[in-house]
């Protein structure tokens, strides 16, 4: 803990501003430290065990508990388990790597800008902000009460935080992470509580329509290494065939033949899917027993009602994934390209193996990550953020706008982007109103909607330049900025090394 805190301290940014702004900020931060009675790393609180709830406003205007959580911390390391009526999720931080585990126990690294948000959030709720250099940013009011604003930050490691400090008491009334940025999040501190006598923590807060409350706080409780580990992996591979397996490659899709519980099916290889999905018809044929009901979001304006099911085996070319939890639709699988398929092979297919896709030879390989490492060679290596279960990488749009792009092999052709890019960045987007392709019906998990379609200038990642991609502005992408589909990916042979948080793209000549 001390080593990590010292490393972060070295990276603290001192912005060149008038001295009085720094002095004013230092005085306000010192008052906050006196208010809470401690600061991170001073030896007062070395571990925490907390329990709590997430709530949203119900139809009657009253808070309705939607999920519960338990969180274990020791120094900077932590693990949080979240339970909802529709399942559970687990996430954590080792002290150097953020991670998340899914329902099958596959643990994936969280990379990219998402880590800057998570570090900033930890600094806020672990009471590490008062020891950081700050700059006074003026004043504002919350519910008629005046607050002084201090901005703190860590160079290249965390997003800045605007702290709204009560000048009389030092209490934080609000904190805004990444003010003005794509990850901007406002936390309103509702109450504080003692973790130890005279040592306070934020006990309840609100962000958006969600309220969070720590209902139990236990400081300096024993926390072992095992307590902080990710959950055990429940699904497991038996690797018996390292030879290429034939697949079907069309101009718009990759299809894989697989057997689930011994029943053969025709499945879409879909990196944009956060798990493995099967149609209702195939679920019945494979005798998949429902575990619980759930909903899913994807392209389209609606949520998809689904069931979580468990399969004894998923067999692809003799390699078998055992005891895998997947999702079953309540409708038969059919998309807007009018191609029939029995389901989607997404994150849980890729999460525990090294999967190679040779589009030229139309083959797929599945290898044991403990025995195989992809050779980059002439390929381009990217480290995607997999926190959503889909690969997200930074790309530059039209040589001017930095975007976070989801690589989605299930998107049959077009680049799909959010209207926010047009309004926020004044995106140039060429549309020919006389073309029949200027308005297209595009479908996904959430149904169909009409997209305004045309052409973008370019998309770039590293040395790869994607010129003039066909693109559609789609109203509903559920927080994703841009999807880059098969029209881009079909120019490469691909290796998915999710266990090591990497992808390798080998350009075709």
N, C-alpha and C positions, 0 to 999 in steps of 0.2 A: 504493500500500500504506500509506504513512504517513498519507495523508488518511483512508483508511478506518479505520485503527487509532485515529486521533485522534477520529473521529466516534463510534466505539464507546466510547472511553474516557469521552466526555462523558456517555454514557447509563448508566454504571455506577451501580449502586444501593448506597447506604450505608444499611443497616438500623439503626434505633435499638435498640441492645442494649448491655449493659454493656461498658465499654472493654476489660476483660480478655479477653472472647471475641474481639474484633477483634484485639487484640494477639497472642493465641495463634494465631489464624488466619494473621496476617501472618508470624509466625515460622515456622510450618509451610510456608507457601507460599515463603518465602525459602529454606528448606532444600531444597525441591524444585527451585527454580531453580538452586541451587548443585549439586545432584545431576546435573541434565541439562546444566548449563554454558552455557545460553543462554536467551533468551526471544524470542517472536515480535516482529518489528519492530525488533530491536536491530542489524540489519545483518549478523548472523553467517551466517544461512541465508536467502538471498533467493529461491532456487528449489529445486525438488526433482523428481527423476524416480525413481519407485519402481515395482517389479514385485512381484507377490505372488500368493498363492493363498487361496481359500476352501475349507474342509474341513468335513465332517460325519462323525460317528461311523458307521462301517460296521457290517455285521452281526457282524463279528468283534470289535467294540469298538475297532478301530483307526481313526484319522482317514483319511477318503477324500476326495481332492481333487475338488471338484465344479465349480470354475471358477477361472480365472486373471484377473488384472487388471493394467493399467498405469495409472499416475496421473502427471499432469504438473501442477506447481504453480508459479506465480510470484506471490509475495505472497499475496493472498487468492484470486486467480483460480485455477481448476483445471479439469481435465477427467479423467474416469475412464472407461476402456474395459474392459468385463467380457466375457469369452468363456466360454461353456459349450458342452457337447456339442450343445445344442439351439438355439444362436444366440448373439447378442450384444446388448449394450445399452450406451448411452453416456449419461453425465450430467455436469453441471458447474456452475460458478458464474463469472459474468463479473466479479464484484466488486460487483454490485448485483442481479443476477437469477440465481436458480437455474433450471436447465433440464434436460430429458431429451429424448433422441431415440429414436425407435422404429426398427423394421427398415426402414422406407421413408425414413428420414432426416427425417421431420417432427419439428421441434423445438418443444416446448411448455414454457410457463413453469410453474414450481412455485410455488404461492402458499399463503397461509394459515398455519396452525399448523405445517405440515410444515417451513416455512422456519426456525421457531424451533428445531426439533430439529436441522436441518442446520447452523445456525450454532453451536449448542452443541457438536455433534460436531467441527466444525472448530476451535473454540477449544481443545478437549481435545487433539486429535491434532496440532495445530500449535503446541503449547506456548505458548498465550496465556493460560492460566488463572492462572499464578503472579503476573501483574501486576494481577489483579483483586481488589478488596476482598472479603474473605471473613468468614464468621462461623463460629466453632467450634460443632460440633453434638454433641460428646461423643465416645465411643469405641465401637469394635466389633472383632470378631475375624474373620479369614478364615483358615480351616484352622488354627485355634488360635493365630494370630499377632495381636497387638493393633495396631490402626490408629486414628489420630485422624481424625475426620471434619470437613471444612471445606466449607461451602456457598458457592458463588460464583454470580453471575448478572448478566444484562444486562436492564435494565428494558424490557419490551415488545418486545425484539428476539430474545431467546434464552431457552430454558428454563433454570431453575437446574440446577446440577450439584453433586452430593455427591461430594467427592474423599476417598478413603480413603488417608491418608498415613502411611507408616511414620515414626514420630516419631524413629527413630534415624538414618535415612538420607535421608528426604525423598522416597523413591520412592513413586509412586502404585501401590497394589495393586489398586484398583478405582475406577471412576467410575460414578455413576448419574445419567443425564440425566432430567430431569422426574420427580423422586422423588414417587410418589403420584399422578402424572398419567396421562392416557391414552397419552402417548408414553414412559412410563417404560421405560428400557433400561439394563441393567447390563452394563458392559464390565469384564472382569477382565484386567488387564495381566499378561501372562505373562513377556515378556522385553523388555529394552531393548537397543539397539545404537547404535554411534557412526555418525552421519551424516558428521561430521568428527571429527578427533582431539579427544576430550574433550567432544564435543557430541552428546548422546544424544537418541534418539527411541524411542517405543514401537514395538517391532519385531514383536511378536505379541500377540494378545489373543483373548478368547473372549466371545461374547454368545449366550445361549441355547445351542443345540446346534451353533452355528457357530464355527469357529476361523479366524482370519485371520492370515496371516504375510506380512510384507514380506521377500521373498527377496533383493531388490536395492535398495539406497538410494544415490542419486547426488545429492549436494548441490551447489548453485550451478552446475549444468549450464545451458548456454544454452537458453532457452525463448522461442520467438517467438510473436507474436500468432496466426499460423496454427496453431501447435501447440494453442492453447487454444480454437480455434473448434469449434462443433458439426460433426459430419460432414456431408458434402454430401448434399442431398436427392436421392434416387434416383427416387422416383415424382414425376410432375409433371402438372399440369392443363393442358389446352387449353380455355380458356373461349370458347365460341362462341355461347352462348345465355343472355342475361340475362333472358329472359321467364319468367313463371310456368309451372311444369311440373305437370300434374295428378297427384295422388296419391290413394290410397284411405285414408279415415279411418273407422274403426269406433268403437264405444263403448269398445273396449279396445286398439286398435292403430293404428299408422300404417304403411302399406305403400307401397313405392316400386317402380316397374317400372324395371329396369336391364338392360343387356346386358353380359355379361362374355365377352370374346373373340367378340363378335357373337351370343352365345346369350342370348335374353331370359329373365329370371327375375323372381320375385315375392319381394321382400326386405322384411324387417322393419326399420324405422328404430329403432335401439336405441342410445340414448346410454349404456346400461350395458355395452356391449360395448367392450373395449379395442382392437378392430381391426375388420377385415372378415372375416366367416366365411361359408362356403358348405357346403351339405350334400355328402355323399359322392356322391350321385346327380348333383347339378348339376356337381360337379367333374369327373366323368367326361364329362358331356355337353359341357362347355366345354373339354375336353382340357387340363386344368390339370396341369402336371407337378410332382410332389412334389420339394421341395428337401431337407427333413429332417423327422424326426418330432419332435413336441413334445407337451406336455400343457397343459391349461387348467383353471382353477378358476372356478367360479361358484356359483350357488345349487345346493345339493345336497351330499351327503356324499362324493362321489367326484371323482377327476380325470378329465377327458375326454381320450382319446387322439386326437390330431389330427396332420395333416400340414401343413407350411408349403408353400404353392404360390405360383407367380407367374403373374399374368395380364398379357397384353400391353395390354389395354384394359378399362376399366370405363366404360361410356357411360350417362349419365343425361340424357335430353332433349337430346342433342347436345354436352353438356359431357363431356369425356373425360379420365379419369385414366389415364395411361400407366405401364406397367412397375410395377405395384403388387403387393406381396407380401401375401398373405392367408392365412387358415387354412382347411383343409378338414376337416370332420368325417368320422369313419369310420362314422357312422350317418346315416340320413336325417333332415332337420330336421322335428321335430314337437314341439310343446309341450303343456302341460296344458290349454290352452284349445281344443285340437283344431283349430286353424287351421293349414293347410299353408303353408309358405313355403320358399324355396330358400336362405335365408341371412340374415345380419344385416349391416346397414350401421352401423358404429360409428365409433370414433375416427379411423381412417385416411381415412374418407370426409369427416369434418368438419375434420381437422387443417390442410388446406392451402387452404381456401376459406371464404368467408362464406356460410353456408347459412341461408336463411329458410324457416320453416314456417308457412303461414297455414292454421290448422285450420278457420276459418270458410269460407274459399273452397276449401279442399282443394287447395292448391297448394304447390309447393316451388320455391325459387329458389337458384341457385348462382352466386356472383359472385367475381370476382378480388379478393383482399384488397389488392392493390397499387393498385386503382382505385376501390374501394368501401369506404365506412365506414358502419356502421349508425347511423341517427339514433335516439337514445333517445326523444325526444318524450315521449309519455305512458307509455313503458315503464319498467320497473324494471331497472337494470343490476346484475348480480352478476359477481364475479370468481372463478370456480371454481378450485380446485386441480385441475390436470389431470395430476399426476404419475403417477397410476395408469392414465391413458388414459380415465378417466371423470370427469364433472364433480362435484366434491364441494364443498358450500357449508356454512357454519355456519347452523344453525337452532335455535330454542328449542322444546323439547318440553314440553307441559303447563305453560307459563309458568315453569318452574323449572329445567329441565335443558338445558344447551347441548350440542348434538350436532353431529357432522359427517355430513351427509346426502348420499348419492349420488343425483343426479337420474337416474332410470332409466326412459326411455320404453318399454323392453321389458318392464317389470313392469306387467302388464296392468291392475292395479287397486290392490291393497292396499299400504299402507305395511308394509315388512318390517323387523323390528328384532332385534337380538341379545339373547339372554337376559341378557347382561352388564348391560344397561341396567336390568333388573328387579332383579338382585341388588345392583348397585353403587349405584343411585340410588333404590331402593325405588319404582320406576315404578308409577303407578296405571294399571291396564289393565282395562277392563270386558269381561268375558266372560259370555255367556249359555249355560250348559252345555246347556240344552234346545234350543238352535238347532243345526240341521244344519251351519250355517256356523262353528260354534265349533271344528271340526277340519277342516282342508282339506289335501289333497295338493297340494304346490306343487313345480314342477319347474324345472330350469334346466340349465346346462351339465354340472353334476355329478350329474344324476339327480333323483329325487324324494324328498321327505321330508314328514312331517306337521307342520303348523304349528298352534299354539294361537291361535285368532283371536277378535277382538272389536273394541273401539273405543278409540282414544286420545282425550284431551281436545282437544289442539290442537297445531299446528305453525306457527311463525311465522318469517318471514324479512323483515327490513325492514318495509315497510307491509303485507305480505301475511299474512293470517291464515287458516289452513286448519283449520276447525273440525270436530271429531268424525270424523277420518278412519278408515275401516276399516283394521285392522292385524292382522298375524300375527307372533307370536314364532317365529322360525325358528332351529333349532340351529346351522346352518352358513351363516355369511355371510363366512367367511374374513377376519376382521379388520375388516370394515366395520360401523359402528355401526347404520346405518339406511339403507334404500332407500326413496325417495319416487317412486312410480310414476305411471302415466298418468292416474289419477284426479285427481291434482293438476295435472299439466302440461297436460291438455286444457282447462283454464280460461284458457289464454294462447295468443296467437300468439308464436312463438319465433324469435329470431335467434341463431345460433351463430357467434361470431367467435373461434374458437379461436386463430388466428394472433396476436391481440392479447390473448388470455386473458380474454375476456368473453362473457357471455350477456346478452340483453335479453329480458325477459318483458313482453308487452303484454297486460294483463288484458282479457278479454271483458266487455262490459257486463252 
